[in-house]
Amino acid sequence: MSNSRYRPPKILKHWVNDIPGGELYELMVFDDGSVCSACGRYAHSSGSTSCTWGEFAEGKMHDLVTRTVGHQALNEAMAFVSSQIKGYVPKACCKFFPTASLRQFSGVTA
């Protein structure tokens, strides 16, 4: 039995568009390398979708984010995700390559 317990990802950045008497829209960037867009006032009853930071940076979910939380939030999220990608080493890589440096995963060559 493993001593490690599941730890949910932490929200690094969060945008909300709460329409009084209407829908609640959220965009969240997590520390596990994912981005999630959720909608629905009660337990996100209308649904959610997610993707990796890389997919988000390449344009996945941009139309959805613009429609739900707005163009300014999209611009802010893109800037934030781009800044996070530069120093991100996936946790899975640390497990398999514990001595790996950020340089190995950032695309920088010596």
N, C-alpha and C positions, 0 to 999 in steps of 0.2 A: 504494500500500500504506500502510495506517495504522500509525502508531507505537504506538498504544494497544494494550495487551495485556489480555486478559481477566483480571479480578481477581475471585475468588470472594467472595461476601458474607462479612462477618465476623460471628461470633456475638456479640451484645451480652449476652444472658442465656440461661441453659441450666438446665433441670431434668431430673433423671434418676430413674427408678424401676427399679432393678435387682433383680429377684426371683431370688435364688439358685436355680439349677436350673430356672429358668423364663424368662420373657420379659424383655427389656430395652426400656424405654420412654423416649423422650426428647421434650422440648419445647424448641424453640430459637426465639429472636427474633433476626432478622438486621438488619444495618444498611441493607439495601436495601428495607426496608419490608415484609418478609414474616415469617410465622410458620410453623414446620414442626413437625409431630408425626410421629415415626418409631418403628417398633417392629420387633423382631427382633434376636436376639443376633448373628447373623453377617451383616454388611453390610446390616443392616436388611432382611433377607430377607422379612419379613412385610409390609412396605410402609410408605408414608409418605403424608402429605397436607399441603398447604400452602395458605395464603391470605394476603391482604394484612393489614396492621395494621388498616385500617378494617373489613374483613370480620370479623376476630377480635373487634374491639371491639363489633361488632353481634351477636355470638353464634355466628358460624360456628366450628365445632370445639369448642364448650364441652362438649358431652356426651362427645366423644371424649377430651378432655383430663382431664375429671373421672374417667372410667373408667380411664385409663391412668396418669397421674401424680398424680392426686388433686385434691381440692377446694382445698386450701391452695395448691398450685402454680397452679391456675387463678386464684385471687384475686390472687396475686403477679404472675402474667403479665398479667392485666387491668390492674393498677395500673401496671406497667412500660410496657406498650404505650400506655396512656392518656397517661402522661407523655412518651413519645417522640413521639406524634402531634402534640402541641402545637407542637413546634419543627421538625417534619419538612417538608422541601421535596424532593419527588421529584427524583431526578437528571435524569430526562427533562425536567422543567420548567426546570432550570438550563441545559440544552442549548438549549432553544428560547427561553427568556427569561432570558438571563444576568444581567440587572440586577434580576430579580424579588427582592422582599424576602420575608421570612418572613410578614409581615403579609398579603401578597396571597394566601397559600396557607393561612393559619390560620383564615380565616373572620372575622377581625377587621376591622371597618370603622371608618374614622376618624370 
